[in-house]
Amino acid sequence: MNIRPVKQEEHCITEKLVFEVFENTTFSDGLVEKTLIREIREKEYYIPDLDLVVEDSGEIIAHTILSKFPISNEHSKEVLLLSPVTVAINKQRQGVGEFMLREAIKIATNMGYQGIVVEGDYRYYRRFGFRTSTEFGIYASEKNLPPSEEYLMALELKDRGLETISGEVDFSLYSALVH
């Protein structure tokens, strides 16, 4: 397995993978995540080097994007949004997602970012060091609240990296994420 930035000609492959994985969940139809990927790639927050795929024997088996993300309309050069995290159905529960996230976090850290925010299953993301975002003074916008407070999480990429960053996470800058 290796991780690398996605090539532009592979965008359709990653969108198809994301759709196929998320359409089989109880919480999505796959269109939200597929649309989100397109929106991220079209905005000024897109970082091609953090649009990542995991490849195994020449096949793309996982994908994620880390993109710049403003907290209270600030800090977009310091904080990243992690979303979505996708592993091919036949490769799940085999360590692929863990490999991808650990490597993505290392890459983002080496690029100098201060932290990452994610909305997702806290039972999964805590193993990577994510904590409830309110511990850092980062809160969900009233416009698009997560199912509960612990689903919005943050990770410091540097010691005290989020110490001077606080405010509101407003996903409405992406129409795909408006609840």
C-alpha positions as CSV (number, residue, x, y, z in Angstrom):
1,M,0.0,0.0,0.0
2,N,1.1,3.5,-0.7
3,I,-0.4,6.9,-0.3
4,R,-0.1,9.7,-2.9
5,P,-1.9,12.8,-4.2
6,V,-4.6,12.0,-6.6
7,K,-4.0,12.8,-10.3
8,Q,-6.5,15.1,-12.0
9,E,-7.4,12.3,-14.4
10,E,-8.4,10.2,-11.4
11,H,-11.0,12.6,-10.0
12,C,-13.8,10.6,-11.6
13,I,-12.4,7.4,-10.0
14,T,-12.4,8.9,-6.6
15,E,-15.8,10.4,-6.9
16,K,-17.2,7.0,-8.0
17,L,-15.5,5.2,-5.1
18,V,-16.9,7.8,-2.6
19,F,-20.4,7.5,-4.0
20,E,-20.3,3.6,-4.0
21,V,-19.1,3.5,-0.4
22,F,-21.4,6.1,1.1
23,E,-24.5,5.0,-0.8
24,N,-24.4,1.8,1.3
25,T,-24.5,3.6,4.6
26,T,-27.5,4.2,6.9
27,F,-26.7,7.9,7.1
28,S,-26.1,9.0,3.4
29,D,-27.1,8.3,-0.2
30,G,-23.5,9.0,-1.4
31,L,-24.4,12.1,-3.3
32,V,-23.5,14.4,-0.4
33,E,-20.0,13.1,-0.2
34,K,-19.5,13.0,-4.0
35,T,-20.8,16.6,-4.3
36,L,-18.6,17.7,-1.4
37,I,-15.4,16.4,-3.2
38,R,-16.3,18.4,-6.3
39,E,-17.1,21.5,-4.3
40,I,-13.8,21.3,-2.4
41,R,-11.8,20.9,-5.6
42,E,-13.5,24.0,-7.0
43,K,-12.9,26.3,-4.1
44,E,-9.8,28.3,-3.0
45,Y,-9.4,26.0,0.0
46,Y,-8.4,23.1,-2.1
47,I,-4.8,21.8,-1.6
48,P,-3.9,19.2,-4.4
49,D,-1.1,17.7,-2.3
50,L,-3.7,16.8,0.4
51,D,-6.2,15.2,-2.0
52,L,-4.9,11.7,-1.3
53,V,-5.5,8.2,-2.5
54,V,-4.2,4.8,-1.2
55,E,-3.1,2.5,-3.9
56,D,-2.6,-1.3,-3.7
57,S,-1.3,-3.2,-6.6
58,G,-2.1,-0.3,-8.9
59,E,-5.7,0.0,-7.7
60,I,-7.1,3.0,-5.8
61,I,-8.7,1.5,-2.6
62,A,-9.1,4.6,-0.4
63,H,-9.4,8.4,-0.7
64,T,-9.6,11.4,1.6
65,I,-9.2,15.2,1.3
66,L,-7.8,17.7,3.7
67,S,-8.6,21.2,2.7
68,K,-8.1,24.6,4.3
69,F,-11.1,25.5,6.5
70,P,-11.9,28.9,8.1
71,I,-12.9,29.0,11.8
72,S,-15.2,32.0,12.3
73,N,-14.1,33.2,8.8
74,E,-10.4,33.2,10.0
75,H,-7.5,30.8,10.3
76,S,-8.0,29.2,6.9
77,K,-4.2,29.0,6.4
78,E,-3.8,27.2,9.7
79,V,-6.7,24.7,10.0
80,L,-7.8,21.9,7.8
81,L,-11.1,20.1,7.2
82,L,-10.9,16.3,6.9
83,S,-13.7,15.0,4.8
84,P,-14.7,12.6,3.5
85,V,-12.7,9.5,4.5
86,T,-13.4,6.6,2.1
87,V,-12.2,3.0,2.0
88,A,-13.4,0.6,-0.7
89,I,-16.0,-1.8,0.8
90,N,-13.9,-4.9,0.1
91,K,-10.9,-3.3,1.9
92,Q,-12.7,-2.1,5.0
93,R,-11.6,-3.4,8.5
94,Q,-8.1,-4.3,7.1
95,G,-6.2,-1.3,8.4
96,V,-6.4,0.8,5.1
97,G,-8.3,3.7,6.7
98,E,-6.0,3.8,9.7
99,F,-2.9,3.8,7.4
100,M,-4.4,6.5,5.2
101,L,-5.3,8.8,8.1
102,R,-2.0,8.4,10.0
103,E,-0.1,9.2,6.8
104,A,-2.4,12.1,5.9
105,I,-1.9,13.6,9.4
106,K,1.9,13.3,9.0
107,I,1.8,15.0,5.6
108,A,-0.4,17.9,7.0
109,T,1.9,18.3,10.0
110,N,5.0,18.4,7.7
111,M,3.3,21.1,5.6
112,G,3.0,23.3,8.8
113,Y,-0.7,23.3,9.5
114,Q,-1.9,23.8,13.1
115,G,-4.9,21.5,13.3
116,I,-7.6,19.5,11.7
117,V,-11.4,19.5,12.2
118,V,-13.7,16.6,11.3
119,E,-17.3,15.7,11.9
120,G,-17.7,12.0,12.3
121,D,-17.8,9.0,14.7
122,Y,-15.8,10.0,17.7
123,R,-15.2,6.4,18.6
124,Y,-13.2,6.0,15.4
125,Y,-11.3,9.4,15.3
126,R,-10.2,9.4,18.9
127,R,-7.7,6.7,18.2
128,F,-5.8,9.3,16.0
129,G,-5.8,11.9,18.8
130,F,-8.9,13.8,17.9
131,R,-10.8,15.4,20.8
132,T,-14.2,17.1,21.0
133,S,-13.7,20.4,19.4
134,T,-15.2,22.4,22.3
135,E,-12.1,21.5,24.3
136,F,-10.3,23.9,22.0
137,G,-13.0,26.6,21.9
138,I,-14.2,25.5,18.5
139,Y,-17.9,25.1,18.2
140,A,-20.4,24.0,15.6
141,S,-22.5,26.7,13.9
142,E,-26.2,26.8,14.8
143,K,-26.7,26.6,11.0
144,N,-25.5,23.0,10.9
145,L,-25.2,21.3,14.2
146,P,-23.8,17.7,14.3
147,P,-25.9,14.9,15.8
148,S,-24.3,15.7,19.2
149,E,-21.3,17.8,20.4
150,E,-18.8,14.9,20.5
151,Y,-19.2,14.4,16.7
152,L,-17.3,17.6,15.9
153,M,-13.7,17.0,16.7
154,A,-10.3,18.6,16.4
155,L,-6.7,17.5,16.4
156,E,-3.7,19.6,17.1
157,L,-0.9,19.0,14.7
158,K,1.6,20.9,16.8
159,D,2.0,21.3,20.5
160,R,-0.7,23.9,21.5
161,G,-1.4,24.3,17.8
162,L,-5.0,25.3,18.4
163,E,-4.4,27.4,21.4
164,T,-5.0,30.7,19.6
165,I,-7.6,29.4,17.3
166,S,-11.2,29.4,18.4
167,G,-14.6,30.1,17.0
168,E,-17.4,28.6,14.9
169,V,-17.3,25.8,12.4
170,D,-19.7,26.7,9.6
171,F,-20.1,24.0,7.0
172,S,-22.5,26.1,5.0
173,L,-19.6,27.3,2.8
174,Y,-20.2,23.9,1.1
175,S,-23.8,23.5,-0.1
176,A,-23.3,19.7,0.1
177,L,-22.9,20.0,3.9
178,V,-25.9,22.1,4.7
179,H,-28.0,19.9,7.0
